Amino acid sequence: MPTEQRRWQSEADRLANESVGRGDPTGWFEILYAAGESGEVTMAWDRSAPMPLLERWVNSRPAESAAGPESAVVVGCGLGADAEFLAARGFQTTGFDLSPTAIRTATRRYPDSSVNYAVADLFQLPPKWHRSFDLVVEIYTVQAMPPAVRAAATAAVGELVAPSGTLLAIQVEPGPDDDGSGPPWLLSREQVEAFGAGGLRQVRLDQVADDDGSRYWQAEFHRD
Ligand SMILES: C[S@@+](CC[C@H](N)C(=O)[O-])C[C@H]1O[C@@H](n2cnc3c(N)ncnc32)[C@H](O)[C@@H]1O
């Protein structure tokens, strides 16, 4: 008799709490993706379409600049949907994630991809990536980390932005019922503004709704 596959969300709560409890804020991601790969639970954060607000933002930008293709990096790219979208739109795209299983799954899903997929830890990035991307896209990764490492995480994201580059950060806005217990540990307006530490200028910080009515912070920063 086939065993019923559990939904990944409850497993994420359990694994995150255990992991954070033993002083390992990010160890649970790989365990969760591996459980998805083995079929023990459904695959976490599984989507093939780009995040709608990213798609809307890219569509609203002017066409490719005369300077040629821009580089982009997707922080915590998971299964690759946003990285693939940016590559299809002409960005020379890197997607990195802490989880080897997530990166392996992304490369299997997109065998002909032009994306440079890499297993990398936001807290120990290759030095050559420092301030080297024209566009940095951060969607849901910082909010998936406990508050103890949040400031370090936002700072590390900002340090990927090249001179004249842009950071687009999209995070879920906490609602009145959010008790902060996480995961995810949703960011306040001030915590989103903290992406600008390290010399980035905040261009905008909007509260926006997705087509399904979910509410988000959408923030854009520029390195002058
Ligand atoms: C909430 S998921 C979001 C995934 C993807 N951005 C999306 O929107 O579907 C957070 C992702 O960040 C990755 N991650 C967590 N900590 C990380 C770290 N220190 N460095 C790189 N990636 C990390 C996780 O493995 C996971 O894929």
The ligand as a Tripos MOL2 file, in Angstrom:
@<TRIPOS>MOLECULE
LIG
   27    29     1     0     0
SMALL
NO_CHARGES

@<TRIPOS>ATOM
      1 C1         12.5440   29.9380    2.1830 C.3       1 LIG1
      2 S1         13.6080   29.1100    1.0700 S.3       1 LIG1
      3 C2         13.3410   30.1060   -0.3910 C.3       1 LIG1
      4 C3         13.8900   29.4950   -1.6180 C.3       1 LIG1
      5 C4         13.7440   30.3610   -2.8780 C.3       1 LIG1
      6 N1         14.4010   31.6490   -2.7180 N.3       1 LIG1
      7 C5         12.2900   30.5360   -3.2220 C.2       1 LIG1
      8 O1         11.7880   31.6680   -3.1550 O.co2     1 LIG1
      9 O2         11.6280   29.5450   -3.5630 O.co2     1 LIG1
     10 C6         15.2030   29.6870    1.6440 C.3       1 LIG1
     11 C7         16.3460   29.1430    0.8340 C.3       1 LIG1
     12 O3         17.5580   29.6920    1.3360 O.3       1 LIG1
     13 C8         18.5250   28.6800    1.4140 C.3       1 LIG1
     14 N2         19.4970   29.0850    2.4510 N.ar      1 LIG1
     15 C9         19.3090   29.1190    3.7740 C.ar      1 LIG1
     16 N3         20.4030   29.5410    4.4020 N.ar      1 LIG1
     17 C10        21.3170   29.7940    3.4490 C.ar      1 LIG1
     18 C11        22.6650   30.2310    3.4770 C.ar      1 LIG1
     19 N4         23.2980   30.5060    4.6250 N.pl3     1 LIG1
     20 N5         23.3130   30.3810    2.3030 N.ar      1 LIG1
     21 C12        22.6930   30.0870    1.1210 C.ar      1 LIG1
     22 N6         21.4300   29.6520    1.0420 N.ar      1 LIG1
     23 C13        20.7410   29.5020    2.1960 C.ar      1 LIG1
     24 C14        17.7500   27.4350    1.7380 C.3       1 LIG1
     25 O4         18.4350   26.2350    1.4570 O.3       1 LIG1
     26 C15        16.4890   27.6370    0.9070 C.3       1 LIG1
     27 O5         16.6350   27.1270   -0.3910 O.3       1 LIG1
@<TRIPOS>BOND
     1     1     2 1
     2     2     3 1
     3     2    10 1
     4     3     4 1
     5     4     5 1
     6     5     6 1
     7     5     7 1
     8     7     8 2
     9     7     9 1
    10    10    11 1
    11    11    12 1
    12    11    26 1
    13    12    13 1
    14    13    14 1
    15    13    24 1
    16    14    15 ar
    17    14    23 ar
    18    15    16 ar
    19    16    17 ar
    20    17    18 ar
    21    17    23 ar
    22    18    19 1
    23    18    20 ar
    24    20    21 ar
    25    21    22 ar
    26    22    23 ar
    27    24    25 1
    28    24    26 1
    29    26    27 1
@<TRIPOS>SUBSTRUCTURE
     1 LIG1         1 GROUP 0 **** ****
